[in-house]
Amino acid sequence: MANHVSALKRAKQNEERRLRNKAYRTKVRNALKSVRLALAGEDRALVGQALRKASSIIDKVAGKGIIPRRTASRYVARLSAQAAKLNV
C-alpha cells in the first residue's frame, strides 16, 4: 500500500473511478440486453424506445472515455441495423 499522502489520495481516487466506471459499463450492458430482448420479441414500439435509450447511454459513456468511441459506434450501428430489419 502507498505511504505518501499523495499516493494514498491517488489510490483512493483510482478505486472510486474503478467502481464508477464499472457501474457505467453495467448500464451499457443492461441497455444492450434490453434492446436485444425487444428485438427478439419483435415489438416495434419497444425496440424504438429501448434503442433510443441505449444509444443515449452508450454515447454518454463513450464521451466520458469509459468505452472507446469506435466501440460505442459499432454497438449503436449494429443495433440500429437489426432494428431497421423490423422497420422501426
MODELLER restraints for C-alpha pairs under 7 A, 6 or more apart:
rsr = mdl.restraints
at = mdl.atoms
rsr.add(forms.Gaussian(group=physical.xy_distance, feature=features.Distance(at['CA:2:A'], at['CA:8:A']), mean=5.47, stdev=0.5))
rsr.add(forms.Gaussian(group=physical.xy_distance, feature=features.Distance(at['CA:21:A'], at['CA:66:A']), mean=6.29, stdev=0.5))
rsr.add(forms.Gaussian(group=physical.xy_distance, feature=features.Distance(at['CA:24:A'], at['CA:61:A']), mean=6.67, stdev=0.5))
rsr.add(forms.Gaussian(group=physical.xy_distance, feature=features.Distance(at['CA:28:A'], at['CA:57:A']), mean=6.48, stdev=0.5))
rsr.add(forms.Gaussian(group=physical.xy_distance, feature=features.Distance(at['CA:28:A'], at['CA:58:A']), mean=6.00, stdev=0.5))
rsr.add(forms.Gaussian(group=physical.xy_distance, feature=features.Distance(at['CA:31:A'], at['CA:54:A']), mean=4.89, stdev=0.5))
rsr.add(forms.Gaussian(group=physical.xy_distance, feature=features.Distance(at['CA:32:A'], at['CA:54:A']), mean=6.38, stdev=0.5))
rsr.add(forms.Gaussian(group=physical.xy_distance, feature=features.Distance(at['CA:34:A'], at['CA:50:A']), mean=6.45, stdev=0.5))
rsr.add(forms.Gaussian(group=physical.xy_distance, feature=features.Distance(at['CA:35:A'], at['CA:47:A']), mean=6.03, stdev=0.5))
rsr.add(forms.Gaussian(group=physical.xy_distance, feature=features.Distance(at['CA:35:A'], at['CA:50:A']), mean=5.25, stdev=0.5))
rsr.add(forms.Gaussian(group=physical.xy_distance, feature=features.Distance(at['CA:35:A'], at['CA:51:A']), mean=5.84, stdev=0.5))
rsr.add(forms.Gaussian(group=physical.xy_distance, feature=features.Distance(at['CA:38:A'], at['CA:46:A']), mean=6.01, stdev=0.5))
rsr.add(forms.Gaussian(group=physical.xy_distance, feature=features.Distance(at['CA:38:A'], at['CA:47:A']), mean=5.09, stdev=0.5))
rsr.add(forms.Gaussian(group=physical.xy_distance, feature=features.Distance(at['CA:39:A'], at['CA:47:A']), mean=5.98, stdev=0.5))
rsr.add(forms.Gaussian(group=physical.xy_distance, feature=features.Distance(at['CA:39:A'], at['CA:83:A']), mean=6.92, stdev=0.5))
rsr.add(forms.Gaussian(group=physical.xy_distance, feature=features.Distance(at['CA:44:A'], at['CA:86:A']), mean=6.94, stdev=0.5))
rsr.add(forms.Gaussian(group=physical.xy_distance, feature=features.Distance(at['CA:44:A'], at['CA:88:A']), mean=5.62, stdev=0.5))
rsr.add(forms.Gaussian(group=physical.xy_distance, feature=features.Distance(at['CA:47:A'], at['CA:83:A']), mean=6.92, stdev=0.5))
rsr.add(forms.Gaussian(group=physical.xy_distance, feature=features.Distance(at['CA:48:A'], at['CA:88:A']), mean=6.18, stdev=0.5))
rsr.add(forms.Gaussian(group=physical.xy_distance, feature=features.Distance(at['CA:55:A'], at['CA:76:A']), mean=5.92, stdev=0.5))
rsr.add(forms.Gaussian(group=physical.xy_distance, feature=features.Distance(at['CA:58:A'], at['CA:72:A']), mean=5.90, stdev=0.5))
rsr.add(forms.Gaussian(group=physical.xy_distance, feature=features.Distance(at['CA:59:A'], at['CA:72:A']), mean=6.59, stdev=0.5))
rsr.add(forms.Gaussian(group=physical.xy_distance, feature=features.Distance(at['CA:61:A'], at['CA:67:A']), mean=6.40, stdev=0.5))
rsr.add(forms.Gaussian(group=physical.xy_distance, feature=features.Distance(at['CA:62:A'], at['CA:68:A']), mean=5.79, stdev=0.5))
rsr.add(forms.Gaussian(group=physical.xy_distance, feature=features.Distance(at['CA:62:A'], at['CA:69:A']), mean=5.18, stdev=0.5))
rsr.add(forms.Gaussian(group=physical.xy_distance, feature=features.Distance(at['CA:62:A'], at['CA:72:A']), mean=6.18, stdev=0.5))
